[in-house]
Amino acid sequence: MRIIDTTANVPSNPGLGGHPLHPDAREDQRKGFDYLIVGAGFAGSVMAERLASEYGQRVLLIDRRAHIAGNAYDEYNAHGILIHRYGPHIFHTNARRVLDYLSRFTAWRPYRHRVLASVDGILVPMPINLSTLNRLYSINLSPQQAEAFLAARAEPIADIRTSEDVVVSKIGRELYEKFFRGYTRKQWGMDPSELDRSVTSRVPVRTTADDGYFNDEFQCMPLEGYTRMFQKMLAHPNIKVMLNTDYSEIRAEVGYRKLIYTGPIDEYFDHCLGKLPYRSLVFRHVTLDQKHFQPRAVVNYPAEQVPFTRITEYKYLTGQQHAKTSITYEYPSDEGDPYYPIPRPANAELFKRYEALAEAHPEVIFAGRLGSYRYYNMDQVVAQALSLVERIAATDGFVRFA
């Protein structure tokens, strides 16, 4: 069994230095671990850091991938441009506690996310706002007139159950068709009329010129990137990291007291009740010999005949200065790594059955998006992880480690 440095698979780059593991790592490993944590994304890494630094627990953190940071992993590509391997990750939160915690491991770059959508041959703000309506229809509405404009097109629906119901009841069928139906069908592989209302209910519609994508109080990006933040988070002598490691291969080979599992809950139980459905993504990364490709970090392509859902240009997110630019095309897929739990009643019911199985195994703690079969934003995953560690500490009577 080989203990792997958390920085081993991070491309070298000025300002992205390593944090080697403590030299006594092998000695601690021989004594066994208090916790085995499966998954080195936000959930697993935050819990590892808190258990190790706050409560003196010895933690072995494993991941089947060749890197830490989960889907938030970023790296410098062959051209020296910092990209997000698994698509754009923009940090935003209203939780001061989460921001303060992560600020222990990173400085921040202020960034307010603004998204455009390619509709009817023009680029307009998304979510829909006053400027979207005025550009799309070549009109000059005031905020009050925009409210009346949308109200006249909205279709009252007494019992809002689906994603289609949510949008049509707010803005009518024409704008629903232009902005939502095709995008949703591509993203989820099914019509919005088949999906739970939660899919579109969190997308705002504005009658002002506010073009910010998020409404959160705190919006920023890790100054040196997400991977660097994770490196600092995991640089503790009580944390050992093994990459390229599957839980099923080492579960009987490592001594540990308790297990924290952030992988798919159905996979832990060998899919004994059936597979929980997920949507995946395929990313096509391209570097272009030009300073910029598009006017914003993200441009959505709602039209169903366009095979990808959006294009991301990373230099807007990172603030990096470079003569070239790197972009990523996203193609939703049924095959590949699990990204998005599909919100349908039948899937929620299947998860409840797995949840009942989990309750019969108190020696295992399930956490994160995959362990909870729920789409969480990054800050929500961090908040859940912090709360879980506090609950563990209270249950086990941990004393804070000085």
N, C-alpha and C positions, 0 to 999 in steps of 0.2 A: 504494500500500500504506500503510495507516494503522496506526501503533503505538497501541495502546489501553491506557490506564491500568488497572491491575489493580483499581482501586476504582470504575471508571466505572459499573458496573451494580449496585453495592451501595446499597440504599436508605439515605438519610441517617438518622441516629439518634444521639442523644447517647451518647458513649462508643464509637461505631463510626466513628472518623475514618478519613481516607484516608492512603495512603502513596504519593505521586506518584512516578512513575519519574524516574530521574536526568535532569537537563537535557541531558546529552550523549548521550541515547538515539539520536537521529537520526544523530548523527555515527558511532556504533558500527554502526548498522544499514547505513550506506552501505558500510562495510568488509566486510560479510558476517558470517557467524556460524560458530562452531566446531561448534555442535550445533543442529539443529532437533529439538524435542521435540513430539510430537503427543499432546495430551491434558493438561489442566491439573488433573487429579485428584491423589490422593496420590502415585501413582507418578511421574508427570511432574513435578510441582512439587517433590517432594523431590530428584529427580535434577537438576533445573534449579538448585535452591539450592546443592546440594553442588558441582556442576561450576563454578558461578559464584563462590561465595564461598571454596571450599576450593582450587580449582585455577585460578582466573582465566580460565575459559573463557567465551566469549561465546555466549549461549543465546537462541534465539528459541523461545518456548513458545506453541503455538497450541491453540485449542479451537473446535469447531464450535458450542458453546453460547455464550450471551451472558454467561457468568460463569465465574469460576475456581472451584476446590474440587470439581469433579465432582459425584458423588452426595452428597457431604457438605455441599453448599452449604446454608447457612441464611440467612434474611432476615427482616426485620421486615415483617409484612403490613400491610394498610391500617389495622388496629386497633392497630398498635404492638406486636404480640406476635411474639416470635422463634419461627419455625417452621422445620422441616427440609422443604424443598420435595420431596425424594425419599424421605420416610419417615425413621423414627428412626435416628440413628447414635449409638451408645453406645460410648465408648472404654473398652477394657479390654485389659490385657496383662500378661504375666509378664516381658517383656523390659525391663529397666532401661535398656538402651541406647536403645530406641525412645522411652521416656518422657523420658529426658534430652534426646534430640535435639529432640523436639517442644516441650519446655519452654523452648527458646530463643525460641519464638514465641508462647507463651501461658502465662498462669497457669491454674490448674485449680480447678474446683469439685468437691469430693468427691461422688460419687454412686454408690450401690449399686443396681443394676437389679433390680427385683422385678416379676414378671409374674403376672397372673391369667388364668384361662381360664373362660369361661362354659360350664358343663357341667351338664346336667339342671336348668337354671333357677337355678343358684347359681354364685357366683364362688369359685374355689378356686386355690391356688398352682400355678404351672407353672414349672419342671418338677415332676412328681409328687413329693410329699414326705409326711411323716407327717401333716401337717395336711390335705393333699388327701384322703388316704384316710379320715381321721376325719370330715371334713365331708361327704364324698360318701356315705359309708355309715352316717353317724350312729352311729359307734362311738368307742371311746377306747383305741386300741392304744398300747402302748409301742413304742419303736424295735425291740426284739427281736421283739415280736409282729408288727410291720409286715413285718419280713424274712420271717417264716414265712407271713404272709398272701400276700405276693407270690410266694414260692416255691411255694406250693400252687397258684397260678394260672398260673405260667409253664409254657410248653410246650417241652420240650427239642427242639432242632433240631440235628442232627449237623453239617450243613454250612450255616452262615449266609452267605447270599449277598445277600439283598435287605434293603431297609429294613423290610419287614414281618417278616422273620425276626428281625432285631435286637430289635424291640420285643416281639413275641410270646414270644420266648425269655426275656425279662426279666420281663415283667409280665402275660402272658396276653392272651387275645383280647378280653375284655370292656373292659379299660382301653385296649387298642390301638384298639378301635372308638370309644370315647368321646373320646380325646384326639388320636389320631394319624391314623387313616385318612382321615377327612373333610378335616382340615386339609391333609394331604399331597396328597390328590387335587385340592384347590383350588389349592394353591401350585404344583404341578408339572404339573397337567393330566393326570395318570396315577396309577394305583394304586401304593401303596408296594411291591407285589409285583413291579413293573416297574422299580424304581429301585435303584441301587447302595446297599449297606448304609451307605455314608458319610453319606447324608442324615440318618439318625436316630441313628447311632452316637454322635454327639457330644452328644446330649441326655441329661443324667444322670437317674437315678431315685434318690431319697434316702429313707431310712427315719428321718431326723431331721427336726426342724422347720426346718432351714435353708431359707429361701425365696429366697436370692439366685440370680439367673439364671445368673451367671457365677461361676467359681471363681478367677479371676485375682487376682494379688496387688495389682495397681494398677487401680483402677476410678474414673474421673473424667470430667468434661466440661470442654471449653475454657471458661474463665470468660466470655469475651466472644463465644463462638461459633466455629464452624469457619471461616467466611468471613474473620473478622478474623485468625485464625491464619494462613490462607493469604496474606492481604494482607502480613503481616509477613514470611512466608517468601519471598515473591517481590519484596520491596522492595529489590532490589539493582541497582546500575547496569549490571551485566553481563547482566541478564535483561530481555528485551523480551517483551511479551505481546500477542498478537493474538487477539481473540475474534470470534465469528461467522465463523470461518474454517475451511474444510474443506481438509484436506491435499491432496486431488486438485486443488484450484483454484490452489494456490500452489507445488506441488512443483517446477515448472519456472521459477518466478519469483524464488526466493530462493536466494542463495548460501550454502551450508553445507558443512561437511566431513563430518559424520556424522549419522545419523538415529536417534532413539530413538522407537519407536512403541508407544503404550499403548492404541491402539484395537483393535478385533477383528482378530485375525490373519488370518482368512479374508477380511475386507474388504480388507486390504492386498493380497492376492493375487487380488483381483477374483472371489472365490468360485469359483476355477477348479476346485476339487475338490468343490464343493458347499457349502451354507451350514451352519455349525455351529449347532445348535439352542440357543436361549436361552428362558428365561421372562422376561416383563416384568411391570411393575406399572402400574396406573392409580391415581392418588391423588385422593381427593375431600377437599378442605380446607374445614372449616366453622368459623366463629367463633360462639360462643354467649354470650348475655348472662347469664352466671352465672359464679361464681368457679371451680367445678370441675364436671366431667362424670362422672368415674369415680374410684375410689379409688387407682389406680396409673397410672403412665405408659402402660403397655400392657396391654390386655385382648385375649386371643386368643378367637376364635370357631371352634372346631373343627368344629361341625356343618356337614355338606355343604350343607344347605338354606339356610344363611346365605351370601349371595354374597361377602361380604368375609372376609378372614382375621383382621384385627385392627384395633383402634382405638388410636391414640396420642394422648395429651394432653401437649403439650410443656412446659407450665409445671413439671411434675415434673422434667423433664430439665434445664431451664435455671435453675430457681430464681427465675424472674421473678415479680414481684408485679404483678398486674393484675386489674381488676374483672371482665374478661371472660376467656374461655378459648378456645383453638383446638385442634381435634382433626382427625385425618386418618383416613379409611377407606382401607384397601388392598384393591384388587381385582386378583388375578393375571390375567395375560393372555398370549396367544401373540404379540400385536402390540405394537410399541413399542420403546423403547430396551432394549438387552440388559442384563439385571441378573444372572441366574443361569444359568451353564452347566448344562445338564441332564446329570446324572451317569449315563450309560448306557454299556455297553461299546462300542456302535457309534459313539457320539459321541467317546469317548476314542480310538478307532482313527482316526477322521477327523482329529482334532487331531494325532495322531502323524504323519500324512501331511503336514499343514501345517507341523509342526515340522521335518520333513525338508526341506521347501522353504526354511524359514527358515535352516537350517544352510548352505544354498548361497548365502546372502546375508549374509556376515559384516559388511558395511558397515551393516547395520540391526540394532538391538538391540530385541527385543520384551520388553515388561515389563507388569506389572500384571495385574489379573484378566482383562481381555479379551485381552491379548497372550499370556497363559499358559493361557487357557481353563480357569480354576480359580477356585473361590470362595475368596477370601482375606478374612480380617478386616482391618480398617484397619491394625492394628499389623503384620500379616504383610506387607502391601503396603509399608509404610514400611521394614521390615527388608529386604525384597527390594531395594528401591530403594537403600538405603544400601550393601548388599553389591555390587550391580551397579556403582555408581560406584567403589567400591574396586577392583573387577576391571578396570574401564576404565582407571583411573589406573595400575594395575600393568602392564597390557598396553601402554599408550601412553607409559609412563615419565613421567607427570606429576609435577611437583614442587609441593608445597603452596604456594599463593599467599599471600604475606605482605602 
